[in-house]
Amino acid sequence: MEFFDVKLIWGQSGYLAVGATYTLGLTFLSMFIGMAIGIIISLGRMAKNFLVRALASAYVDVMRGIPLLVLIIWFYFGFSMLIDYEFSPLFAGVACLSLKYSGYLAETFRAGIQAIEIGQSEAAFSLGFSKIQNLRRIVLPQALRIVIPPIGNSFVSMLQDSSMVMLVGIWELMKRGNSVANSTLKPFEIYTTVGIFYLIMTISASRINRYLEGRLKLIR
């Protein structure tokens, strides 16, 4: 028996590559939504209103405390039964990834915003800027430059965790690999190839993140 069936891998590489593109698209979309939620929650964490701060802090604690696997199962199978509505697999996968990582991204954005000198905001207010204008034109542009490296790390982690959405039936890389492994009875070859695809994607994302981090240091 051949130890490693190269012909099988070559024949299935295109099918798995399509799954890899699905994985990347899913991760980019989830990261974008997670960042939007994270910014809102981070502002809530710094709000003067006690109730708003408490709710934002509770959200962060819950999302960071629940394992992604549990969140996916609860959301897709449990919550859908509770409200008597069947979510699409794509919606459930994106929602769970976005919600889970928004808890981490909220703390990342909060740290970035608090790193901006308060004197800049005071100067903006003295020039007649509103709070929204100060946030949009002064604070957030600088904070984004600070938080790009940790956001890149979160993207890599989300890329790896996206394999869990196979549970709800999204035909991304892991789901396709699992299907091929079951149909060909060649799990070693298929899962090795799937692992290589993930390595290529995560290493590429990490290299891009390092490059951006270096460029930002030069700009500063």
Secondary structure, DSSP 8 states (H G I E B T S, - for coil): --SS-HHHHHHHHHHHHHHHHHHHHHHHHHHHHHHHHHHHHHHHHT-SSHHHHHHHHHHHHHHHHS-HHHHHHIIIIIIHHHTT----HHHHHHHHHHHHHHHHHHHHHHHHHHTS-HHHHHHHHHTT--HHHHIIIIIHHHHHHHHHHHHHHHHHHHHHHGGGGGGGT--SHHHHHHHHHHHHT-HHHHHHHHHHHHHHHHHHHHHHHHHHHHHHHHH-
